[in-house]
Amino acid sequence: MTQELDLFGDVVKSAAPARPAAGASRPAAGASRRTRPQRLFQPLAERMRPQTIDEVIGQKKLLGPGQPLRVAFETHRPHSMILWGPPGVGKTTLARLMADAFGLAFISISAVLCGVKEIREAVDEAQLRMQQTGRPTLVFVDEVHRFNKSQQDAFLPHVESGLFIFVGATTENPSFEVNSALLSRAAVYVLESLTTGEINELIDRAFSRFYPDMTLEDEAREILVSLSDGDARRCLNSIEVACGMAQDRGMKKITADFLRQALPATFRRFDKGGENFYDTISALHKSVRGSDPDAALYWMCRMLDGGCDPRYIARRLIRMAVEDISLADPRAAEVAVNAADIYERLGSPEGELALAQAVVYLAVAPKSNAVYKAYNAVRAFVREDGTRPVPLYLRNAPTKLMDELGYGEGYRYAHDEPGAFAAGEIYLPEGLEGRHWYHPTDRGVEARIRDRMAQFKARNDEAQARGEGRRR
């Protein structure tokens, strides 16, 4: 199966390869699969696709002099890699340029549309080419994070054998979405959104090449740059739509008013499952932790405006309450849970006000991560420590044999002790006496917890000094 891709890797169409007519010559062994007749009405993004790395706009950290990908191109040393970056920054273009620069056949697989069958077909084709030419095939996998573990594993033996030069493209953090085995065999290159200057350069190039008789008003340019949001494909698609409509009307100048009419008013870069999504929720969480209610409200509204499910925000607010506020204000968790319940009862948009209320409360509440730190510290200790036996006096004795073995013997029932506190008792396993992981702060309710723990310690010390505490 071959696939038509636009400038930055979106599949335009998929079709089975056409059978050559009788007597027609077959492509030479090793010829790239990307070679195809020019379509009569190619999108502007396709017509603008760079033909050399010097034509690529942006990614100077990778393609500038002495930078990793530039060196790979110049030394003709292809290697497997993961290209990680937001949409419209040139991931597919770089993969195609690599195939051309290294003289390799190019096979494109979209993880959105393909499965194991297409992977096997790519393997068969690459093996045939290897037998005929002795050269590997560059296999480009777009949206590689959408393949499951077994599908990603299918590439491993062929990457190791050198049959494939594997190039994966992803908008997701590969640390989370790409198998570690595949990740260890590929270099990871981070691509960045185009800057304002780079988008302007792209606009100038598009107009000079394909719309030389048209001009762009300064305010219209600013709108176009803003709507592009660092995405080259979005920028070129917007130019094509606006210029096409202007040509139909016999216009020679693109004005701001015309651009507002020609293009949708809200182009949001907010993928509800993508990297930018997690960047935004991270900003919300950090704003709450940093006690800035205005910033917290801003990021929450950004998420809602971008189409985020308010229930997801509600769940994250509960997490913030228990992680960053905790016992400094135990009511914070109640406020977060209540906001989630209110949203379920009211729905959007009324229920979103309850979430906003919770966000502000959490942001201004006293903060403590003492329980969070203690929990992680104890988990780490237990994971590394041996399995210490439960002291006999802390065990239950539901059977006669257990009672005869001393289970529960000497246990002090706290409610029978003064103040319901068994002064001098030890509840940790042997060898861990006196260990402390939880250290309450001096903020909010936790300050009172700290005082109470200090009182317990004083009573324990007094009991031990009197010889009334447990001895081991």
C-alpha positions in Angstrom: 0.0 0.0 0.0 1.3 3.4 -0.9 0.3 6.6 0.7 0.0 10.2 -0.4 1.2 12.6 2.2 1.1 16.4 2.4 4.0 18.6 3.4 4.3 17.4 7.0 3.0 13.8 6.9 -0.8 13.8 7.0 -2.1 11.1 4.8 -4.0 12.4 1.9 -5.0 9.1 0.4 -4.0 5.5 0.4 -4.0 3.2 -2.6 -2.6 -0.1 -3.7 0.3 0.2 -6.1 -0.8 0.1 -9.7 0.2 -2.9 -11.8 2.6 -1.9 -14.7 1.2 -2.4 -18.2 2.4 -5.3 -20.2 5.8 -4.5 -21.6 6.2 -1.4 -19.4 9.6 -1.1 -17.7 9.7 -1.6 -13.9 11.4 1.0 -11.6 15.1 0.3 -11.1 15.9 -1.7 -7.9 16.3 0.6 -5.0 14.1 3.4 -6.5 12.3 5.4 -3.8 8.6 4.7 -3.4 8.0 8.4 -3.0 8.6 8.9 -6.7 5.2 9.5 -8.3 3.6 11.7 -11.0 2.9 15.2 -10.0 -0.8 15.8 -9.2 -2.5 18.5 -11.1 -3.9 20.2 -8.1 -1.4 19.7 -5.3 -2.0 21.5 -2.1 0.3 24.5 -1.5 1.9 22.6 1.4 3.0 19.9 -1.0 4.2 22.3 -3.6 6.2 24.1 -0.9 7.9 21.0 0.4 11.6 21.6 0.7 13.9 19.7 -1.7 17.1 20.1 0.3 17.9 20.7 4.0 19.0 24.2 3.1 15.4 25.0 2.1 14.0 23.8 5.4 12.7 26.7 7.6 13.3 26.3 11.3 15.0 23.5 13.3 18.3 25.4 13.5 19.3 23.4 16.6 19.3 20.3 14.4 20.1 21.5 11.0 22.5 24.4 11.7 26.3 24.0 11.0 27.8 21.3 13.2 24.4 20.2 14.5 23.4 16.5 14.7 21.2 16.1 11.7 23.3 18.4 9.5 26.3 16.2 10.3 24.4 13.1 9.4 23.4 14.5 6.1 26.9 15.8 5.3 28.7 12.5 6.3 26.1 10.3 4.5 25.7 8.2 7.7 22.0 7.4 8.1 20.8 6.1 11.5 17.5 5.2 13.1 15.8 8.1 14.9 12.7 9.4 16.5 11.6 12.9 15.5 9.5 14.3 18.3 7.7 17.6 17.9 4.3 19.3 17.4 2.4 19.2 14.2 3.6 21.0 11.1 7.3 21.4 12.0 8.8 19.2 9.2 9.1 15.6 10.6 7.9 14.0 7.4 9.9 16.4 5.2 13.1 15.5 7.1 12.5 11.8 6.7 12.0 12.2 2.9 15.1 14.4 2.6 17.1 11.8 4.4 16.0 9.1 1.9 17.0 11.3 -1.0 20.3 12.4 0.5 21.3 8.8 1.4 20.0 7.3 -1.9 17.6 5.0 0.0 14.2 3.7 -0.9 11.5 5.3 1.1 8.5 3.5 2.7 5.9 5.4 4.6 3.6 3.8 7.1 0.9 5.7 9.0 0.2 4.2 12.4 -3.3 5.7 12.2 -4.3 3.7 9.2 -1.9 0.7 9.1 -1.2 -2.4 11.2 0.9 -5.6 11.3 -0.1 -6.5 7.7 1.5 -3.3 6.3 4.6 -3.8 8.5 5.0 -7.3 7.0 4.6 -5.9 3.5 7.3 -3.3 4.2 9.6 -6.1 5.5 9.1 -8.2 2.4 9.7 -5.2 0.1 12.9 -4.2 2.1 14.2 -7.7 2.1 13.8 -8.0 -1.7 15.5 -4.7 -2.1 18.3 -5.7 0.2 18.8 -8.9 -1.9 18.9 -6.9 -5.1 21.0 -3.9 -4.1 22.5 -4.7 -0.7 21.1 -1.4 0.7 18.7 -0.8 3.5 15.3 0.8 3.2 14.3 4.0 5.1 11.0 3.2 6.8 9.1 6.2 8.0 6.4 5.6 10.6 4.2 8.6 11.2 2.4 8.8 14.5 4.5 5.9 15.8 3.0 6.4 19.3 -0.3 5.1 18.0 1.2 1.6 17.4 0.8 -0.7 20.4 3.7 -2.5 22.0 3.6 -5.6 19.8 3.4 -3.5 16.6 6.4 -1.4 17.7 8.3 -4.6 18.6 7.8 -5.9 15.1 10.4 -3.3 13.9 13.1 -4.3 16.4 14.8 -7.3 14.6 14.9 -5.4 11.3 16.4 -2.3 12.9 19.0 -4.5 14.6 19.8 -6.4 11.4 20.2 -3.2 9.4 17.3 -4.0 7.0 15.6 -0.8 8.1 16.7 2.7 8.8 13.8 3.4 11.1 12.5 7.0 11.4 9.5 7.5 13.6 7.6 10.7 14.0 5.5 11.5 17.1 3.8 14.4 18.7 4.0 12.6 22.0 6.8 12.3 24.5 8.6 9.2 23.3 9.7 8.4 26.8 6.1 7.4 27.5 4.8 6.3 24.2 7.6 4.4 22.5 8.9 1.1 23.7 12.2 1.3 25.6 13.7 -1.4 23.4 12.9 0.6 20.2 13.9 3.8 21.9 17.3 2.5 22.8 18.1 1.8 19.2 17.1 5.2 17.9 18.4 8.7 18.5 15.7 11.1 19.7 15.6 14.5 18.1 13.3 17.3 19.4 11.8 19.5 16.8 10.3 22.9 17.8 7.5 25.0 16.6 8.4 27.6 14.1 9.2 31.1 15.6 7.4 34.2 14.5 10.4 35.1 12.3 10.4 31.7 10.7 6.6 31.8 10.0 7.2 35.2 8.4 9.9 33.7 6.2 7.6 30.9 5.2 4.8 33.5 4.3 7.3 35.5 2.2 8.5 32.4 0.3 4.9 31.2 -0.4 3.8 34.6 -1.7 6.9 35.1 -3.9 6.7 31.6 -5.4 3.0 31.1 -5.9 1.2 34.4 -5.4 3.7 37.0 -6.7 0.9 39.4 -7.8 -0.7 39.5 -4.4 0.2 41.6 -1.3 -0.4 41.0 2.3 -1.5 43.8 4.6 0.7 44.1 7.8 -2.3 43.5 10.1 -3.3 40.6 8.0 0.2 39.1 8.3 0.0 39.4 12.1 -3.3 37.6 12.1 -1.9 34.9 9.9 1.2 34.4 12.1 -1.0 34.2 15.2 -3.3 31.7 13.6 -0.4 29.6 12.4 0.8 29.1 16.0 4.2 27.9 14.9 2.6 25.2 12.5 4.0 25.5 9.0 1.3 23.3 7.4 -1.5 25.4 9.1 0.2 28.5 7.8 0.3 27.3 4.2 -3.2 25.9 4.3 -4.4 29.3 5.5 -2.5 31.1 2.8 -4.0 28.8 0.1 -7.5 29.3 1.3 -7.3 33.1 1.7 -5.4 33.6 -1.6 -7.8 31.3 -3.5 -10.8 33.2 -2.3 -9.1 36.5 -3.1 -8.3 35.4 -6.6 -11.9 34.3 -7.1 -12.9 37.8 -6.2 -10.3 39.5 -8.4 -8.5 40.9 -5.3 -4.8 41.7 -5.3 -4.4 42.6 -1.6 -5.2 40.4 1.5 -6.5 42.7 4.2 -7.1 41.9 7.9 -10.9 42.1 7.5 -10.9 39.8 4.5 -8.7 37.3 6.4 -11.1 37.3 9.3 -13.9 36.4 7.0 -11.9 33.8 5.0 -10.5 31.8 7.9 -11.9 30.3 11.0 -11.6 32.6 14.0 -10.3 30.0 16.4 -7.4 27.9 15.5 -6.4 26.2 18.7 -3.3 24.1 19.1 -4.7 21.9 21.7 -4.6 18.1 21.1 -6.7 16.5 23.8 -4.3 13.6 24.1 -1.1 15.3 22.9 2.0 16.8 24.3 0.6 20.3 24.4 -2.3 19.0 26.4 0.1 17.8 29.1 2.1 21.0 29.0 -1.1 22.9 29.7 -2.3 20.7 32.6 1.3 20.9 34.0 1.0 24.7 33.9 -2.3 24.6 35.7 -0.9 22.2 38.4 2.2 24.3 38.9 0.1 27.5 39.2 -2.0 26.0 41.9 1.1 24.7 43.7 2.6 28.2 43.3 -0.5 29.8 44.9 -1.3 32.0 41.9 -5.2 31.9 41.5 -5.1 34.1 38.4 -2.6 31.9 36.5 -4.5 28.8 37.6 -7.8 30.1 36.3 -6.1 31.2 33.0 -4.7 27.7 32.3 -8.0 26.0 33.3 -9.9 28.2 30.9 -7.3 27.5 28.2 -7.9 23.8 28.6 -11.7 24.2 28.5 -11.5 26.5 25.5 -9.4 23.9 23.8 -12.0 21.2 24.2 -10.7 19.4 27.3 -13.2 17.3 29.2 -14.1 19.2 32.4 -14.2 15.8 34.2 -10.5 15.4 33.5 -9.8 18.8 35.1 -11.9 17.8 38.1 -9.9 14.6 38.6 -6.6 16.5 38.4 -7.9 19.1 41.0 -8.5 16.2 43.4 -4.9 15.0 42.8 -3.6 18.6 43.4 -5.5 18.7 46.7 -4.0 15.5 48.1 -0.5 16.0 46.7 0.2 19.7 47.2 -2.2 20.8 50.0 -2.9 17.6 51.9 -3.2 17.9 55.6 -2.3 21.6 55.6 -6.0 22.0 54.7 -7.8 18.7 54.7 -10.9 20.6 53.4 -9.2 21.2 50.1 -9.9 17.6 49.0 -13.5 18.0 50.0 -13.8 21.1 47.9 -12.3 19.4 44.9 -14.5 16.3 45.2 -17.6 18.5 45.7 -16.7 20.5 42.6 -16.5 17.3 40.6 -19.9 16.2 42.0 -21.4 19.6 41.2 -20.2 19.4 37.6 -21.8 16.0 37.2 -25.1 17.4 38.4 -25.1 20.6 36.3 -22.9 19.8 33.3 -21.5 22.5 31.1 -21.3 25.5 31.2 -22.8 26.0 34.7 -20.8 23.2 36.4 -17.5 24.7 35.2 -18.0 27.5 37.7 -17.6 25.0 40.5 -14.3 23.9 39.0 -13.2 27.5 38.9 -14.2 27.9 42.5 -12.1 24.8 43.4 -9.1 26.1 41.4 -9.1 29.4 43.3 -9.5 27.7 46.7 -6.7 25.2 46.0 -4.4 28.0 44.8 -4.8 30.1 47.9 -4.9 27.2 50.4 -1.8 26.5 52.6 0.5 24.1 50.9 2.2 20.9 52.1 3.7 17.9 50.3 4.8 16.3 53.5 2.5 13.3 53.1 3.4 13.0 49.5 7.1 12.9 50.3 6.6 10.5 53.2 4.6 8.1 51.1 7.2 8.1 48.3 10.1 7.7 50.9 8.4 4.8 52.6 7.6 3.1 49.3 11.2 3.4 48.2 12.4 2.1 51.6 10.1 -0.9 51.5 11.0 -1.7 47.9 14.7 -1.9 48.8 14.5 -3.2 52.4 14.1 -6.9 53.3 10.7 -8.3 54.5 10.8 -7.6 58.2 8.5 -9.8 60.3 5.5 -8.2 62.1 6.2 -8.2 65.8 4.3 -10.9 67.6 2.5 -8.5 69.9 1.0 -6.7 66.8 -0.3 -9.9 65.3 -3.9 -11.1 65.5 -4.5 -14.5 67.2 -7.7 -15.9 65.5 -6.8 -19.5 66.2 -5.7 -21.4 69.3 -2.4 -22.3 67.7 -1.6 -18.7 67.1 -2.5 -17.8 70.6 -0.2 -20.6 71.9 2.6 -19.2 69.7 2.3 -15.8 71.4 0.5 -13.9 68.7 -1.0 -10.7 70.2 0.7 -11.3 73.6 1.6 -8.0 75.4 -0.4 -5.8 73.0 -1.5 -2.6 74.7 -5.0 -1.5 73.7 -4.6 2.3 73.2 -8.2 3.1 74.2 -7.5 1.7 77.7 -4.5 4.0 78.2 -4.6 7.6 79.5 -5.5 9.9 76.7 -6.0 6.8 74.4 -2.3 6.8 73.8 0.0 3.9 74.8 3.0 5.9 75.7 6.3 4.1 75.0 4.8 1.5 72.6 6.7 0.7 69.4 4.8 -0.1 66.2 7.6 -0.4 63.7 9.4 -3.7 63.0 12.5 -4.5 64.9 15.5 -2.5 63.7 13.4 0.5 62.7 12.8 2.0 66.1 12.7 5.8 66.0 12.6 6.0 62.1 10.5 9.0 60.8 9.4 9.7 57.3 6.5 12.1 57.8 7.6 15.6 58.8 4.6 17.9 58.9 5.1 21.6 58.0 4.2 24.6 60.0 1.4 25.6 57.7 -2.3 25.4 58.2 -3.8 22.4 60.0 -0.5 20.6 59.6 1.1 23.0 62.1 -1.3 21.6 64.8 -0.5 18.0 63.6 3.2 18.8 64.1 2.5 20.1 67.6 0.5 17.0 68.5 3.2 14.7 67.2 5.7 16.6 69.3 3.5 15.9 72.3 3.3 12.2 71.5 7.1 12.0 71.2 7.6 13.7 74.6 5.2 11.2 76.2 7.1 8.3 74.6 10.4 9.7 75.8 9.1 10.1 79.3 7.7 6.5 79.3 11.0 5.1 78.1 12.9 7.1 80.7 10.7 5.7 83.4 11.3 2.2 82.1 7.6 1.8 81.1 8.1 1.7 77.4 8.6 -1.4 75.3 12.1 -2.8 75.3 13.7 -4.9 72.6 
